[in-house]
Amino acid sequence: MTGLYNEAELRRACKVLFGNELDPPGEFFSYLQPEGVKAAFRRRARETHPDCCPAGHINQATPPEAFHRVTEAYNVLNSFVKQRIPVEPDPSRREQRPHRTSSAGNFYHHGPLPDRQLEIGRYLYYRGVVPYQSLIAALVWQRRQRPPLGRIARNWGMLTDDAVQAILCCKQHSGCFGEKAVRRGLLTRHQLSLLLTHQRSRQQKLGRYFIQSGYLSDAEMETLVMEMHKHNARIKGRHARHSG
């Protein structure tokens, strides 16, 4: 749900603030948090502001243009995260781990867990275990583990080489490869669902990134996953009682 902005605008803004190497998957936008967007903006502003650029620094764009793009990207993402309905934090779950110091580009969350069910990446972030920038890096890393959707569709006989190339070159439709293929009538929704399920089954678990990066041991990750399941079960039970 992107509201006032289409997915292409959000993708461009993410690349400006978080790096050109970022190719955000659709679920990426639900991970965006105001403090993370602000931390990324501050880092990029220091890199591109004319008053902060070293003398003689050569960039692909002049410093004023680069800073203007960063500011525009921040405004887009900041408006996007603010338009979402805020979720009240759960006061019964306070931060149990020692506060970690936030630095440029590494914003640690300090505070309670949100009163909603969380996936492992968000849970680790809201527990203050991993910084926001590392959560973004983990999503990029996980995406790179996936085989390209076009390759799977070609191997399964759903698309020809020419069809894959046409989708990749398509400028008429915005969105990811799968959405473009459906809009062009080259894949059905059912076929896309099958392809996405297989693609996700081939990717590494997000928690593996944080273990490999030294944030957690295997045992610590296992404990946190169990705590996440307890948190989610409690939230689910509470909502069931309220709706019953």
C-alpha positions as CSV (number, residue, x, y, z in Angstrom):
1,M,0.0,0.0,0.0
2,T,1.9,3.1,-1.2
3,G,-0.8,5.7,-1.0
4,L,0.1,9.1,-2.4
5,Y,3.2,7.7,-4.2
6,N,3.6,5.0,-6.7
7,E,6.1,2.2,-6.3
8,A,8.5,3.6,-8.9
9,E,8.8,6.9,-7.0
10,L,9.4,5.1,-3.7
11,R,12.1,2.8,-5.3
12,R,13.9,5.9,-6.8
13,A,13.8,7.6,-3.4
14,C,15.1,4.5,-1.6
15,K,18.0,4.2,-4.1
16,V,19.0,7.9,-3.4
17,L,18.9,7.6,0.4
18,F,20.1,4.0,0.9
19,G,22.3,3.4,-2.1
20,N,22.0,2.5,-5.8
21,E,22.7,-1.1,-5.0
22,L,19.4,-1.3,-3.2
23,D,16.7,-3.0,-5.3
24,P,13.9,-3.1,-2.8
25,P,11.4,-6.0,-2.9
26,G,7.8,-5.1,-2.5
27,E,7.7,-5.9,1.3
28,F,10.7,-3.5,1.8
29,F,8.4,-0.5,2.1
30,S,6.6,-1.9,5.2
31,Y,10.0,-1.9,6.9
32,L,10.5,1.8,6.5
33,Q,10.5,3.7,9.8
34,P,10.7,7.5,10.4
35,E,13.9,7.3,12.4
36,G,15.6,5.1,9.9
37,V,14.6,7.4,7.0
38,K,15.9,10.4,9.0
39,A,19.2,8.7,9.8
40,A,19.8,7.9,6.2
41,F,19.0,11.4,5.2
42,R,21.4,12.9,7.6
43,R,24.2,10.6,6.4
44,R,23.5,11.4,2.7
45,A,23.1,15.1,3.5
46,R,26.6,15.2,5.0
47,E,27.9,13.5,1.8
48,T,26.2,15.8,-0.7
49,H,25.6,19.2,0.9
50,P,27.8,21.9,-0.8
51,D,29.1,23.2,2.5
52,C,30.3,19.6,3.4
53,C,31.9,18.6,0.1
54,P,35.7,18.8,0.1
55,A,37.2,21.3,-2.3
56,G,37.8,19.9,-5.7
57,H,35.5,16.9,-5.0
58,I,34.3,15.5,-8.3
59,N,30.8,13.9,-8.4
60,Q,28.6,12.7,-11.2
61,A,26.3,15.6,-10.4
62,T,27.2,19.0,-9.0
63,P,26.9,19.1,-5.2
64,P,23.7,21.3,-5.2
65,E,22.0,19.0,-7.6
66,A,23.0,15.9,-5.6
67,F,21.8,17.5,-2.3
68,H,18.5,18.5,-3.9
69,R,17.9,14.9,-5.0
70,V,18.6,13.7,-1.5
71,T,16.2,16.3,0.0
72,E,13.5,15.3,-2.5
73,A,14.0,11.6,-1.7
74,Y,13.7,12.3,2.0
75,N,10.5,14.3,1.5
76,V,9.0,11.4,-0.5
77,L,9.9,8.7,2.0
78,N,9.1,10.8,5.1
79,S,5.6,11.6,3.7
80,F,5.1,8.0,2.9
81,V,5.9,6.7,6.4
82,K,3.9,9.5,8.0
83,Q,0.7,8.7,6.0
84,R,0.6,5.2,7.5
85,I,-1.6,4.7,10.5
86,P,0.6,4.7,13.6
87,V,0.5,1.7,15.8
88,E,0.4,2.2,19.5
89,P,3.4,0.5,21.3
90,D,2.7,-2.3,23.7
91,P,3.5,-0.9,27.2
92,S,3.9,-4.4,28.7
93,R,7.0,-5.1,26.6
94,R,9.8,-2.7,27.4
95,E,13.3,-2.9,26.0
96,Q,15.1,-5.6,27.9
97,R,18.5,-5.4,26.3
98,P,21.1,-2.7,27.1
99,H,20.7,0.4,24.9
100,R,23.2,0.5,22.1
101,T,24.6,3.8,20.8
102,S,23.3,5.0,17.5
103,S,25.8,6.5,15.1
104,A,25.6,7.9,11.6
105,G,23.7,5.4,9.4
106,N,23.3,3.0,12.4
107,F,20.1,3.8,14.3
108,Y,19.2,1.5,17.1
109,H,15.6,1.5,18.4
110,H,15.2,2.3,22.0
111,G,11.7,1.7,23.4
112,P,8.8,-0.8,23.6
113,L,7.8,-3.4,21.0
114,P,4.9,-2.3,18.8
115,D,1.6,-3.9,19.7
116,R,1.4,-6.0,16.5
117,Q,2.8,-9.2,15.1
118,L,6.3,-8.9,13.8
119,E,8.5,-10.8,11.4
120,I,12.1,-11.6,12.5
121,G,13.7,-8.6,10.9
122,R,11.4,-6.1,12.5
123,Y,11.5,-8.0,15.8
124,L,15.3,-7.8,16.0
125,Y,15.2,-4.1,15.2
126,Y,12.5,-3.3,17.7
127,R,14.4,-5.3,20.4
128,G,17.4,-3.0,19.8
129,V,19.5,-6.0,18.7
130,V,20.3,-4.7,15.1
131,P,20.5,-1.2,13.8
132,Y,18.1,0.1,11.1
133,Q,20.7,0.3,8.4
134,S,21.7,-3.3,9.0
135,L,18.0,-4.3,8.6
136,I,18.0,-2.7,5.2
137,A,21.3,-4.4,4.3
138,A,19.8,-7.7,5.4
139,L,16.8,-7.3,3.0
140,V,19.1,-6.4,0.1
141,W,21.3,-9.5,1.0
142,Q,18.3,-11.7,1.2
143,R,17.0,-10.5,-2.2
144,R,20.3,-11.3,-3.8
145,Q,20.0,-14.9,-2.7
146,R,16.8,-15.3,-4.8
147,P,17.1,-16.6,-8.3
148,P,15.7,-14.1,-10.8
149,L,12.0,-14.5,-11.4
150,G,12.5,-14.4,-15.2
151,R,15.0,-17.3,-15.0
152,I,12.5,-19.5,-13.1
153,A,9.7,-18.7,-15.5
154,R,11.9,-19.5,-18.4
155,N,13.1,-22.8,-16.9
156,W,9.5,-23.8,-16.1
157,G,8.4,-23.0,-19.7
158,M,6.2,-20.1,-18.7
159,L,8.1,-17.4,-20.6
160,T,10.4,-17.4,-23.6
161,D,13.8,-15.6,-23.7
162,D,12.2,-12.9,-25.8
163,A,9.3,-12.5,-23.4
164,V,11.7,-12.1,-20.4
165,Q,13.7,-9.5,-22.3
166,A,10.6,-7.6,-23.3
167,I,9.5,-7.4,-19.7
168,L,12.9,-6.3,-18.5
169,C,12.9,-3.5,-21.1
170,C,9.3,-2.5,-20.5
171,K,8.9,1.2,-19.5
172,Q,5.1,1.3,-20.0
173,H,4.3,-0.4,-16.7
174,S,5.7,0.4,-13.3
175,G,6.5,-2.2,-10.6
176,C,8.6,-5.3,-10.4
177,F,9.2,-8.0,-13.0
178,G,6.2,-10.1,-12.0
179,E,3.7,-7.3,-12.0
180,K,4.9,-6.1,-15.4
181,A,4.5,-9.6,-16.8
182,V,0.9,-9.9,-15.5
183,R,-0.1,-6.5,-16.8
184,R,1.3,-7.4,-20.3
185,G,-0.7,-10.6,-20.2
186,L,2.4,-12.8,-20.2
187,L,1.7,-14.4,-16.9
188,T,-1.5,-15.1,-14.9
189,R,-1.8,-14.2,-11.2
190,H,-1.8,-17.9,-10.4
191,Q,1.5,-18.4,-12.3
192,L,3.1,-15.4,-10.6
193,S,2.0,-16.7,-7.2
194,L,3.7,-20.1,-8.0
195,L,6.9,-18.4,-9.2
196,L,7.1,-16.1,-6.1
197,T,6.6,-19.0,-3.7
198,H,9.4,-21.0,-5.4
199,Q,11.6,-17.9,-5.4
200,R,11.2,-17.3,-1.7
201,S,11.8,-20.9,-0.9
202,R,15.3,-20.6,-2.5
203,Q,16.4,-17.6,-0.4
204,Q,18.3,-17.5,2.8
205,K,16.5,-16.8,6.1
206,L,16.9,-13.2,7.1
207,G,18.3,-14.1,10.5
208,R,21.3,-15.8,8.9
209,Y,22.5,-12.4,7.8
210,F,22.7,-11.1,11.4
211,I,24.5,-14.2,12.5
212,Q,27.1,-14.0,9.7
213,S,27.5,-10.3,10.4
214,G,28.3,-11.0,14.1
215,Y,25.3,-9.4,15.7
216,L,24.1,-12.7,17.2
217,S,25.2,-16.3,17.8
218,D,23.1,-19.2,16.6
219,A,21.9,-19.8,20.1
220,E,21.0,-16.2,20.7
221,M,19.0,-16.1,17.4
222,E,17.2,-19.3,18.4
223,T,16.2,-17.7,21.7
224,L,15.0,-14.5,20.0
225,V,13.0,-16.4,17.5
226,M,11.2,-18.2,20.3
227,E,10.5,-14.9,22.1
228,M,9.2,-13.5,18.8
229,H,6.8,-16.4,18.5
230,K,5.6,-15.8,22.1
231,H,5.1,-12.1,21.3
232,N,3.1,-12.8,18.2
233,A,1.0,-15.5,19.9
234,R,0.1,-13.0,22.7
235,I,-0.9,-10.3,20.2
236,K,-2.9,-12.8,18.1
237,G,-4.7,-14.0,21.3
238,R,-5.5,-10.5,22.4
239,H,-6.9,-9.6,19.1
240,A,-9.0,-12.8,19.0
241,R,-10.5,-12.0,22.4
242,H,-11.4,-8.4,21.3
243,S,-13.0,-9.6,18.1
244,G,-14.9,-12.5,19.8
